[in-house]
Each structure stands twice: as C-alpha cells, then as structure tokens.
Amino acid sequence: MTAAENVCYTLINVPMDSEPPSEISLKNDLEKGDVKLKTEALKKVIIMILNGEKLPGLLMTIIRFVLPLQDHTIKKLLLVFWEIVPKTTPDGRLLQEMILVCDAYRKDLQHPNEFIRGSTLRFLCKLKEAELLEPLMPAIRACLEHRHSYVRRNAVLAIYTIYRNFEHLIPDAPELIHDFLVNEKDASCKRNAFMMLIHADQDRALDYLSTCIDQVQTFGDILQLVIVELIYKVCHANPSERARFIRCIYNLLQSSSPAVKYEAAGTLVTLSSAPTAIKAAAQCYIDLIIKESDNNVKLIVLDRLIELKEHPSHERVLQDLVMDILRVLSTPDLEVRKKTLQLALDLVSSRNVEELVIVLKKEVIKTNNVTEHEDTDKYRQLLVRTLHSCSVRFPDMAANVIPVLMEFLSDNNEAAAADVLEFVREAIQRFDNLRPLIVEKMLEVFHAIKSVKIYRGALWILGEYCSTKEDIQSVMTEVRRSLGEIPIVESEIKKEAGELKPEEEVSVGPAQKLVTEMGTYATQSALSSSRPAKKEEDRPPLRGFLLDGDFFVAASLATTLTKIALRYMSLVQEKKKQNSFNAEAMLLMATILHLGKSSLPKKPITDDDVDRISLCLKVLSECSPLMNDIFNKECRQSLSHMLSAKLEEEKLSQKKESEKRNVTIQPDDPISFMQLTAKNEMSSKEDQFQLSLLAAMGNTQRKEAADPLASKLNKVTQLTGFSDPVYAEAYVHVNQYDIVLDVLVVNQTSDTLQNCTLELATLGDLKLVEKPSPLTLAPHDFANIKANVKVASTENGIIFGNVVYDVSGAASDRNCVVLSDIHIDIMDYIQPASCTDAEFRQMWAEFEWENKVTVNTNIIDLNEYLQHILKSTNMKCLTPEKALSGYCGFMAANLYARSIFGEDALANVSIEKPIHLGPEAPVTGHIRIRAKSQGMALSLGDKINLSQKKTSL
C-alpha cells in the first residue's frame, strides 16, 4: 500500500520554516529530558512521521521512556503517535514491539481517570489491526458499565467500529448494545447505542423504538434526530411500515429542537402525500422560518417550501397557508422577502387574493413610515411589482390597490415611482371603469412629483386619458400651476432685475465685512450665491426642470397639450372657447421654445425637442382630421398592442411552467414496479440522508446528459503523449467553488519510478489547495492522483504542470515530463438568468468593463446565429420572442446571465444580413459584452470568438 493510500485521520498544521531535528537529538530528549522536553520531542516526532519520515529507531525509546508516564498531555500525544506510526513490518506482519503497546492500552482502559479511558476508547475506533484489538475486548466490554457517561458513550462507538470492521471479535455486539440501551439513562449514550443498532441490526433498533414510541417526545434532540433517520430508512425500504411510524413523526413536529422539526417535516413529506401531512410539514417549515434568526436557515427552509409547491397536488394545500407564509415578511433581509413574495405570488388564487392584497397594502404603507434605507426602497419596489401582478391576474383588486400606490408617484425613489407608473399605465388602459378614479388621483399628486422621468409619464397618461371637459380644464390648470408665470423668459428676467434692488439694500451692512484674504470685496458673489438658493425653493416643478435644461419633458408636454386641445375642440362646440383653449396651449409651447433659445437654462434646447414642439404648434394651427386621428387614436392603439404582446408573453411562460409541472402519464409509458426498479431509476427511492451527506462532502453527482458523449469521458483531457515514459490524463470535475482533478498516471517503462510527483501550477483566479503526495510506480503500473483547485471568480483559468520522478538504480538527475495545459471553461460557472429591462439598462450604465466582439461566422441566418450564441454562452435572451420574429435583415437582442458567484454578465447582439452580398452571405455585426469584472468580460468574449468560428454549415 503506497503512502498516499494510507488513511489519515489526523491533520496537524506545522510551520515549514523550522529546520527538522536529527534522530539522535530527539532520542536524547525522549530518554533524558523532563516532561516538558519529552512533550516537545514527541510533537516533533509526530510531525516528522506525518511528513513521510520513518524513524524506526525511536519506537523502542518511546515505549521504554515515554509510555509509562502518567502526564495527560503526553498520553494524548501518544494516542496520535500510535495512530500514525507504521505498526507492521514490510511483509505485513505486526511488529513485536506492539505487544508492549497493547498492554499499555489495556492498562489505560482500566485507568481510574475517565478522561484517559474515554480518549483511549476513541483512539481504538481508528485502529485497523485486529491482532491489537483482540486482547483488549474484555476491557472494552467492561467500560460499558463505567459510572461516567463519557466512557460509556465512547465504549459504544468503539464496539460499533470494531463490529463493523472485525465482526468476529465481538459477534454478539448488537445484543450487547440492545441490553445496554434498555437500561441506559444518559441521552448521548442512548444516541450512540441507537445509532449503532440502526446500522448494525435494524430489527433490534425497531424493537427498541416500538417499546418506547410514546415517550419519543421526552427524549433529547440528538436521540430524536437518530429516530427520524431510522423511521425514514425503514419506511424507505419497506413502505408498508409507514402507518406504524407516521404518528411518531407527527409528534416530533412539536419537538423543541429546530433541527428535529426540520428533519421530521422533510421525512413526513417523503412518507405521505396526504393533504394533512403536507399541511403539517408546511406549517412546521413556516414556524421555523419565523422563529429562526439566521437568514441562511430562513432561505434554506424557504427553498423546501418552494420545492413543496412544485408538486401539483401539494400546491392547493399551500394556497391555504399563504397568509402564514406572509408572516415571514417581518424579516428585514431583502433576499428572504423577495423569495417569500415570489412564493406567495405563485400560490395566489381567487380564494386568497383579497387577504394577500390587504397584507401587501399594509406593508407598502409601513415602508413609507420607516426611515429611509437602501433596502426599504428595494422592498417597496418588490411590493409594488407583486401588487401589480395581483391586479393584472385579478382585475377586481385593482380598485383597492391603485389609490394606495398612487401616493408613491411623488416618492423620492425614482425606481419605485417608475414601477407604480408602469402599473397605473397598464391599469388605465385595461380597466375602463377605473379611468375616472385614476385621473382624479393623478391630478391630486401631479404637483408633488419630484422626478422628471415620472413627470413625463404622468403627463402622457393625463393627456391620453382625460376625456371630459372638466378633466381637460384641470390638466391645463395643473400645467399652468407647474409652469409658473408666463412668458417664462420675461418673468425670469424681471425676477432677476426685481430681486436685485432689495437684496442690495439688505446686504449693504454686511457687505463691508465680506473682504477676501487678498483684500478684495466680495459683495457681488455673496448676492449671487444667496439668490439662486432662494429662487430654487419657490420655483414650480416644471419650470425647474426646464431651467435645468431638461427639454425632453417639454416635448412630452407639447404632445399632451396637443392631445387635450384636439379633444377639447371635439367636446366643446363654442368657437370662442375652442380658440381660447387652443391659443393658451400654443402660448405655453411658444414660451417654452423661447426659453430654450435664450441663455437662461443651464443647457440649451436640443433640435429634436424644437422639432417636436414646432410640429405640435403646426398641428394645433391647422387642426387636420388626419392629425387628430394620429394623436388621439393611434397612440393608444400602439400602447394596447404593446400590453397585449407583453401579456401574451407572460401567459406563454406560465403555460410552459405549468406544462413542466403537470405530471402526465402517457398511454405507452412503462409501469414502474418498486421491487424491480434499479437503485438509480426512481427519484423517490433516493436516500435523502445519503444525498445530504454527499452534498456536505461536495460529492454531489450531477445528473449527466442522456447521451454517452456528454458523460465523464467527454471531460477527460489528455496531458501527455502515448510515447512518453509516463502517460497522464485528467478528468476535470467542476463543483460549485472548487475543481477536482482526477489524474490517471501510467508508468509505461519497465523500471520502477520512485517519488513520482504531480506538480501543478495555476493561472487566473485559481488556487491549488494541496500538493499531491509522491508515489512509487511499479513497471507498467498505474495510479490515480487527486488534486483540488479552489475557484474565486468567473474567468477562464489554466492549470499547467509536469510529472517528475526518479528511476530506481539510475544515477541521473530527476526526470520530468511536461503536461499539456488544462483550460477551465467559464461555462461551468455561468447560468441563464432574467431581469427587467430597467435593471438591464441600469447595469449596462454602471458596468465599466466592455468587450466588443466582431461577428465572424459562417451562419447565414440571423435567428440561427442568435440561438447558437445563446447555446454556447449559456445566456438567456431578454428580448421577447415576438420582437425577434419576422425577417427584416437586421436584429438586436439583449442577453443576460449570472455566475454562481453572483456576478452579472450582459450582452447586446446587433447583427445584420448584408443583402447586397447575396443570399449566401454570412451574418455580420457586433456583440458588446459588459461585466463588473474584466475577467468575466474578456472570458465571455473569448468564448464567443471560439464558438462562432467552430460552427460548421
């Protein structure tokens, strides 16, 4: 057995800079030193043996001079030493000296001190030599009756491991432990004994559980957890036993320990799909989420609830618990709230939507009273979106929701206000009966809107949906109020001139004091700095936007004024009133144009805005029926088309989701017989405890693709040539945050290769965790070496290295075989994700790294090229299918993905088909990638470059 294959239990960290001591000095310290010196020497010996030194000469010295000592530290160190020291001769026979050691163990097992007994018993669990254990069996049995629980519980563990490894040494172990369990009072001893029976003799464990099934609630939590595991395993293997134990699991849902409740709820769901069982388990999960303070626990348990919802028959049960689920919103963590709202929205139905909306309204109002915090704004956005979705799915709710949400149009947080505005726009278009209410509320909050973007949207809604004479007059009044005194330029100049005189009079007194350090007067600057501050305070909102140079809102205002003026003319027959209203609208536009051309605003008006306002003036002066039709009908139709396309998209995605979840059994589907199924065939037959243990150890097996090419063999990388003296190939297994390299090394020579070492180095954000230990390879022998590499971020990494070895008997230097590079693919970390258009734009503006990739492909169809890019980059297309359908010679699409490290990657594909080059011309264009980190942007660009060249026609 090579050194690398030896099982190692003890890992000891050592500073590598110290010089290793010689064997003679160690021998001297162990023989003649005091207890302190012997302790230090023993530590050094342990470290040297762990580092591969043999030190056979010290074994007898330690037996003679250290073993008899009674010092507890030395006894503890000796247990480590005996664990790691080689106990057999090269031909596999036990060393003679170990008989002396065995006698020392026996004495320690009868030692009056319970700590020494207990730690010796723990050490015996690690021994793999039956000859050493055989003489100790009577002493181990005797420890089961020791007065102290520490000794008894370790005796149980020792008996369990000895029974598992060498059954012939203690064949009656299950019977012995069963009798011990019946009489034992200590919780930890009972737990260890019960655990042994589960694995060694399940029938005895069940017999014991049957005798005390009514007292299970009174047991300690460590024993309850083991009982849950037993019930799960028994019912898993033999479903007919379910009825016998399901009551016990129900009782354990009331346990005082959160861990027991969680495991019991998980077990109950796997054992029974009855609505009462699902309800009890879900209720238990909800209580855990509310009572546990750790956010990670909350998220894990929420995931379990979401898993429950995925099952169609369980969904209805969970719908009744929506109000309980919403209690989780009291948690301040945004991630928990986000998941909870998503879950509640998935479970909402006509039965519970009213209660849901009431709770969400209260939550929205609460966020208004809370002191501003970054998460408060995001939470408010989440609530607004959830209410929006509820109102779209259940139109009756819209009337209750709209008045509450309209208050937030005047909110300082633009994102939340934009969400409200989007909702209001959809509601006013869809629900005719709510239009008067929405217009009325909009006019109420109009003057308080602080953001120019929201102001533009509000103007558009008012211009589009004010249909009565009174409403139109109200809009005009609000606009006049928001614009202030007109004409703007003259009134501003007057204000400048008019305010200057009183200001000068006031500042005559303090002006003498305003002398700078250089001795010059600062009267004028004092006036100019105080005046704008005063002016900005009482400046109306729209006037403020215009003087800041934001004339896009003026173009929006011009369109609104044109719409309401045209509508007013159709409602009012009196020519004088028509002309008066029309003239007022034209005056407002003209004064804004005048302001834009003057030097008063911070930025002059753009040509586009001038064109728009001029066009609106022309339309009002001519009043042609065609223009009337375009302004008052076509605009609304285009909104209606957009909303219906959006709704269709949502319905389609919901339909896909429900199709995924519907468990339909086709007429020709095979019937599964439980007795005939292979272990891997039935997902419900997977042992959850085994799976969770594997997950904790990082050994979760991904479900490989159906075709064999996508299996493990596809990920094998050849590292050396077939003619090299050492052949090596690696299987690269990517877990979430680390990469395991399983390297096969084959000795192709007729010599024995000594100290054959795999030396690795990494490039990029990769870090080698541990050096693989050296091997000795016999002629034509092979071995597997495993190496772990940690991954810190999403970028392409390279692992390179070589295999070095000595040939036994050769006098030459070490031989070296250079390995090929292993490229770690970024695609293993990237997963498709979705976000809203607003979030995409915001991230696009924020991310500083951009990589522009020129399209260089032989694909001739635009849609096919886009699908190919999506497949090769693992990204998701955010542009709706409807927008991409049809053919017009060019295409633009937004793509988005997120890495497992939480990094975002955005891409914009702008491609066209050069028609002048004929029908067979390949697609041309650019792909722009944006990411927060440079590595991500460059790696994605490289991936696109590689994959687009590989494609064959």
Secondary structure, DSSP 8 states (H G I E B T S, - for coil): --GGGS---------TTS----HHHHHHHHHHS-HHHHHHHHHHHHHHHHTT---TTHHHHHHHHTTT---HHHHHHHHHHHHHS--B-TTS-B-TTHHHHHHHHHHHHT-S-HHHHHHHHHHHTT---HHHHGGGHHHHHHHTT-SSHHHHHHHHHHHHHHHHH-GGG-TTHHHHHHHHHHH---HHHHHHHHHHHHHH-HHHHHHHHHHTGGGGGGS-HHHHHHHHHHHHHHHHH-GGGHHHHHHHHHHHTT-S-HHHHHHHHHHHHHH---HHHHHHHHHHHHHHHHH---HHHHHHHHHHHHHHHHSHHHHHHHHTTHHHHGGGGGS--HHHHHHHHHHHHHH--TTTHHHHHHHHHHHHHHHHHS---HHHHHHHHHHHHHHHHHHHH-GGGHHHHHHHHHGGGG-S-HHHHHHHHHHHHHHHHH-GGGHHHHHHHHHHHGGG---HHHHHHHHHHHHHH--SHHHHHHHHHHHHHHH-SSSHHHHHHHHHHHHHHHHHHHTHHHHTT-B-TTS-B-HHHHHHHHHHHHHHHT--HHHHHHHTT--HHHHHHHHHHHHHHHHHHHH---HHHHHHHHHHHHHHHHHHHHHHHSS-SSS---HHHHHHHHHHHHHHHH--HHHHHIIIIIHHHHHHHHHHHHHHHHHHHHHHHHHHH-----TT-----GGG--TTT-GGGS-HHHHHHHHHTT-------SSGGGSGGGGEEE-S-TTSSEEEEEEEEE-SSEEEEEEEEEE-SSS-EEEEEEEEEEESSEEE-S----EEE-TT-EEEEEEEEEE-SSS-EEEEEEEEEEETT--S--EEEE---EEE-GGGTEEE----HHHHHHHHHH--EEEEEE-------HHHHHHHHHHHHT-EE-S-HHHH-S--SEEEEEEEEEETTS-EEEEEEEEE--GGG-TT---EEEEEEEESSHHHHHHHHHHHHHHHHH---
